[in-house]
């Protein structure tokens, strides 16, 4: 796979798309990058079902509050992924909680924070996806499960804790 950096696109954004692609390519056949799917927004990565509905929708880097709320409401059955690099996920968790629809959401929402040296991991092990340092998963009932990967000693690790 070859990803090209757009004129107004950061290298970090391209890297995050590659990392998310590597993480989900085996799970979602037909995973595509920067493909318009007829929605208000265009996903960074998307996998579609046979009817053209998104099974997976991934956003990499900065994602606005309005876009997050829109995706939570408009794609209730879709696995949403929000990926960041070397960033705590707590602020994004708050946005997800605030935008969570009152009813009808069944698809999981996953927040990922990849390590600062993720580019090195991608280059060194092209066949093994780089694991995020932190992963937060919201289930259809807005239940939250957090897993911290690779956190330094002394940091708060809340691996597998349901909140």
C-alpha positions in Angstrom: 0.0 0.0 0.0 1.2 3.5 -0.8 -0.1 6.5 0.9 0.6 10.0 -0.4 0.7 13.1 1.7 -1.7 15.7 0.5 -0.6 19.3 0.2 -2.5 20.4 3.4 -1.9 17.1 5.2 0.6 16.5 8.0 3.0 13.6 8.0 1.5 12.5 11.3 -2.0 12.2 9.7 -0.6 10.0 6.9 1.3 7.9 9.5 -1.9 7.4 11.6 -3.8 6.3 8.5 -1.1 3.7 7.8 -1.1 2.5 11.5 -4.9 2.1 11.6 -4.9 0.4 8.2 -2.3 -2.1 9.4 -4.3 -2.7 12.6 -7.6 -3.4 10.9 -6.8 -4.7 7.3 -7.1 -8.3 8.3 -10.4 -7.8 10.1 -12.1 -5.7 7.5 -11.7 -6.8 3.9 -11.9 -4.0 1.4 -10.6 -1.4 3.9 -10.0 1.8 1.9 -8.2 5.1 2.5 -9.8 8.5 1.8 -12.9 7.2 -0.1 -16.0 9.3 -0.2 -19.1 7.2 0.8 -21.8 9.8 0.2 -22.0 11.1 3.7 -21.6 14.7 5.0 -18.0 13.8 6.0 -15.3 11.7 4.2 -13.6 9.1 6.4 -9.9 8.7 6.6 -10.4 4.9 6.4 -13.6 3.0 5.7 -14.8 -0.6 5.1 -18.2 -1.1 3.5 -20.7 -3.9 3.6 -22.3 -5.3 0.4 -25.0 -2.6 0.4 -22.3 0.2 0.7 -23.0 0.9 4.4 -19.9 1.6 6.6 -18.9 -1.3 8.8 -15.8 0.6 10.0 -15.2 4.3 9.9 -11.8 5.7 11.1 -10.7 9.2 11.8 -7.0 10.0 12.3 -5.6 13.0 14.2 -7.7 16.0 14.9 -11.5 15.4 14.7 -14.0 18.2 15.6 -16.6 17.8 18.3 -19.4 18.3 15.8 -18.1 15.7 13.4 -17.8 13.2 16.3 -21.4 13.8 17.5 -22.6 13.5 13.9 -20.9 10.2 13.4 -22.1 8.8 16.7 -25.7 9.6 15.7 -25.7 8.9 12.0 -23.8 5.7 12.0 -25.3 3.8 15.0 -24.2 0.3 13.8 -20.7 1.3 12.6 -17.5 0.5 14.4 -16.0 4.0 14.8 -12.3 4.4 15.4 -10.6 7.7 16.5 -6.8 7.5 16.3 -4.2 9.9 17.8 -0.5 9.8 18.4 1.3 10.4 21.7 -1.9 11.9 23.2 -3.9 11.1 26.3 -7.4 10.0 25.4 -9.3 11.6 28.4 -10.4 14.7 26.5 -11.7 12.6 23.6 -13.5 10.3 26.1 -15.4 13.4 27.4 -16.4 14.4 23.9 -17.7 10.8 23.2 -19.7 10.8 26.5 -21.2 14.2 25.7 -22.1 13.2 22.1 -23.4 9.7 22.9 -27.0 9.3 21.6 -29.7 8.6 24.1 -30.7 5.4 22.3 -30.0 3.3 19.2 -26.2 3.1 19.2 -25.0 -0.5 18.9 -21.7 -0.2 17.1 -18.5 0.0 19.2 -16.4 3.2 19.4 -12.7 2.8 19.8 -10.2 5.5 20.8 -6.5 4.8 20.1 -3.3 6.6 21.0 -0.2 5.3 19.2 3.3 5.8 20.7 5.4 8.8 19.7 7.8 6.4 17.9 5.1 4.6 16.0 6.8 5.3 12.6 9.8 3.3 13.8 7.5 0.4 14.7 5.9 0.5 11.3 9.2 0.5 9.5 10.8 -2.2 11.7 7.9 -4.7 11.6 6.0 -4.2 8.4 4.1 -7.4 9.0 3.2 -6.7 12.6 0.9 -3.8 13.3 2.0 -1.3 15.9 -0.1 -1.6 19.0 -1.5 1.6 20.5 -0.2 2.8 23.9 -3.7 3.3 25.1 -7.0 1.9 23.8 -10.5 2.9 25.0 -13.5 1.0 23.8 -17.1 2.0 24.2 -19.7 -0.7 23.7 -23.3 -0.2 22.4 -24.5 0.5 25.9 -21.8 3.2 26.4 -19.9 0.9 28.7 -16.3 1.8 28.8 -13.3 -0.5 28.9 -9.8 0.9 28.9 -6.5 -0.8 28.1 -3.2 0.9 28.5 -0.3 -0.6 26.4 3.3 0.2 27.0 2.7 2.9 29.6 5.9 3.8 31.5 6.4 2.8 35.1 4.8 5.2 37.5 2.0 6.0 35.1 -1.6 5.0 36.0 -2.5 1.8 34.3 -6.1 0.9 34.2 -5.9 -2.1 31.9 -9.2 -3.9 31.4 -11.1 -1.8 34.0 -14.8 -1.3 33.3 -15.9 2.2 34.2 
